Amino acid sequence: MLANGETLVEPEEQSKYGPAERDLVALGIAVAAIIMFVGAGGAVLPDVVRSALYDGRAPDNILVSIFLLNIALVIFGWRRYRQLREEIETRQRAERQARELSELDPLTGCLNRRSMLAATNRLRLSAHERAQAIAYVMVDLDNFKQINDMQGHSSGDKVLCEFARRVKAELPAEAALARLGGDEFAFAMAYDPALPERVDDIVIRLYESMAATFEAEFTSVELTMSIGLASDHDEHGFNPALGDAEMLMHHADIAMYQAKKQGKNRFFWFEPSMENELRFRNELEAGIRRGLANSEFVPFYEQQVDVETGRLVGFEMLARWRSPSLGLVSPEVFIPVAEEIGCITELSDLLMARAFADASEWNDELTLSINISPVQMRDPWFAQKLLKRLVQSNFPPQRLDIEITESCLHENISMVRSMITSLRNQGVRISLDDFGTGYSSLDQLRSLPFDRLKIDRSFISELSNNVDGHSQLVDAIVSLGRGLNLPITCEGIEDEQILTALQGMGELKGQGYLYGRPEPAERVRERLREQGLLNDSSPRLSAVTVVPKEDNAVPAPKPRISDPHEFLRRAGQ
């Protein structure tokens, strides 16, 4: 529908029933009957009057019959014509209702997705006749599902109707507004291509109108929205390739996805680079699913040592993707995507099964650390599934160290506490990973049964940047761990200055490129065999230390991709 509330009527519909409304047959019968009535009446009525008043002679029976027949024909023709008009009006009402059901959203009265395409094309043609441009705007309400879940669908419907009303109030009269489905809306409007900021002004007014709360059935709710905009004009003027309604919708949808990705509650105009990024994302999702099916994801292992003595104490398992076309892909690229598309649990199970099998060959005193995604911690049965995996792999739980991030603590603290307790009761140790980068409180550290704190590499790197080789933050975290009786692991040990500073802080466990880069299972097995640390030899660990590598002696890493834009660039080669 248009922003002024009017619906678009097809021209052919207006004349569809024109011939029926002017039915010549019924009209001809009525006219002929009237003419015959006049003619027959002129012949019969004088005889009737003369018979009644003077001589009493009956009029001609044939003329009387014709006269009466004319009367019947006049009545029949008129009734037929009136019934036809009533039937046409009934059909028009029924077809109008059917059209509204097929073209309009029954809840908000806006256009639906199918009719929006036709309305946009009509608006585009009309705008081009006036040398104007078309802006197509996609609007998605952020986190609207929470309203339906918490307040009920009736409250959600009320909010959607109020939102549609507010949008209509801000749009020009000729703009087309549609509800594409769920909490997703779109509108198309004409504007002067020399003044695209006019569209920005309307979008900003929409955000201002959203500042007022929405009244639901039982409470007031606040909403934000993500908006994507696309135009059929670029920096060179009108672009025919962008003029199609479906293409405008596609580009606006890509821009809206960018707004969602950048934190929601904002708007973006479409840019060609966004489409390349979305294409990369789609290819990455498909590649992850193929990689899981083809077992392309493998565990790599990074050494963990006693900082003071240099003794090897274990390994941290890190995920890597050996893509046939992209080489070795870093987890920073594929882990967030796997979490979003729901593949992280399958991926983690695959990697843990391999890691347990690999670590079973190591000396029994070597530990295995595994990072757990916040998505996995939302599963109330995660602890039971992990313990079942340990039993199936015949891996001792005392050798396993689970690392969880601070973000896991804020979604459901009671469930996280229950899972941590269940795992610790079976001998699994729990570390709080990347400590200092999240929002954990001292009360959580005191109440949750953690076994270890792990300092993020961003804090450890300060030891190298400071002239005196000290960092107040690192000193404070180490002191906090000592006060809470929590051992400390330091990641990101990359030079001798950092190592020297940490060695003066007490008993710490560390890892970093100074000791070597993450390696595949085959290389770890060779290393441990050379040092006699496989289960078939099982010597005492106290006799084996890890010598930090010189910077120029660190083995060159295999090609890997840690940045999405670099990933996309290589994918296009």
C-alpha positions, 0 to 999 in steps of 0.5 A: 500500500501507499504511505497515505493508506491508499491501495494500488488498483490495476487499470484493467480492473477498473474496466474489467466489468465495463461490458457486463455493466452495459449489457446490450442484450438486457438493455435491448430487451428493455428498450424494445419492450418499451417501444412495443408498449408505447405502440400497443398501448396507443392501439389498445387504450382508445378501444378500452376507453371507448368500450368502457364509456360508450358502446361496450364493445370489447377491444381486440384480444390480440392487441390486449395480449400484446400490450400485456406481454409488453408490460411483462417484458418491461418488468423482466428487462428491468429486473434482469438489468438490476440483478446483473448490476448487483451480481457485478458489485458482489463479484467486485467486492469478492475480488477486491477482498481476494486481492487484498488477501493476496497482496496485503499483509493481513496484520499491518495492512502493508503490502506483502513481499510479492506485491512489493516487487510490482509496486516498486517497479511501478514506482520506479517507472513513474520516478524515471519519467520525472528524472528521479531516483528510487531508494529501496530500504530494508528494515529489520527489528533487532531481537524482536523474537524476545518479545514474542517469547517473553510477552506472547505473540499477541503483544508482538502483533500489537508492536508490529502494527504500531511500528508500521503506523510510525513508519507510514507517518514518516514516509512520503505519500507516494512511497510503497510500504511492505511487511516482507515477513516476521519482523522485516519491513521494506519501503520504496520511495522516489527522491532527487538523485542530487540530494540522497541526504533526503533519504538519510533524513527520513531514516534518521526520523524513523530512528527518532520515532523508535525512541518512544517505547511500544506499549504491549499488552502487559508492559512497555518495550523498547526496540532498535532496528537495523536498516539497509538502503539501496538505490538505482543510481550510483556515482555515475547516475542511473545504472540499469543493472541496479534498476530492477526491483529484485536487485534493489531488494537484494542489495538493500538486504546485503546492506542490512546484513552489514548493519546487523554485523556491525552491531545492529541499531544502525543503517548502511547504504549498499556498496559493492564490497558488501556483496563480495563479503557476503559471497565470501561468507556464503562460500565459507559456510558451504566450505565449513559444511563440506569440510566437516563431511570430508574431515578437513578440520584437524587439531594442532597442539601448542606446548605448555611449559613450567615458566620457571623450570622450562619443563613440558607439562602439556599441550593446548589443542587448537583447531585448524582447517586444512582446506583443499583450495585455501590452505591452512585456515585460522580458527579466527575465521571459521569458528565464529561462522561455525557458531552462527550456523550451528556447526560448532558442536559437531566440529568440537566433537570431531576435534575432541575425539581426535585430540583424545586419541592423540593425547592417549599416546603421550606420557600420562603426566602431560595434560590436554587443554581444550577451548569450549565455545560459549554456544556449547555451554548453553547446552544443559547436557554438555557436561554429560556429553563430554564425560561420555566422550571421555569414557568412549575414548578411554581418556583419563579426565584428570589429564583434561583441562577445559578452558571457558571464556568470561562471556560464558558466565553471563548467559546462565550462571547457575547452569554454568556452575552446575556443569563446572561442578559436574566436570570437576567431580569427575576429575576434569579441571576448569580454567577461566580463559582470556581473563581480564578481557571480559566482565567476570567479577571477583564474586564469580571467581570466588563462588565458581569452582575454577582450577586456574586463570589464564591471562590473555596475550594482550596483557602479557605483551605489555611486558615486552613493551615496557622498558622495565619489563613489568606490567601492573596489570599482570602483577595484579592478576598474578597476585589475585590468583595467588590470593584466591589460590588459583594457578596462572597460565600465561599465553603469548610468551614470544620473546626472552624479555617476557619470559624473564619477567614472568620467571620472577613472578613465581610458579606459572605455566606458559605458552607462546611462539618462543617455545614453538608454534602450534604443530599437527599431531604427527609433528608432536608425536615425533617430538615426544618420541625424540624426547622419550615422552610417548607411553611406550617409553614413559620416562620421568618428566622431570628430566625433560625441559623445553628450551626456548627457541631463538627468534631466528630458529622458530620454524616458519609457519605454514601458510594460513589465513587469519583475516577474512579480507585476506581470505577473500583475496586469496579465494579470488586468485 
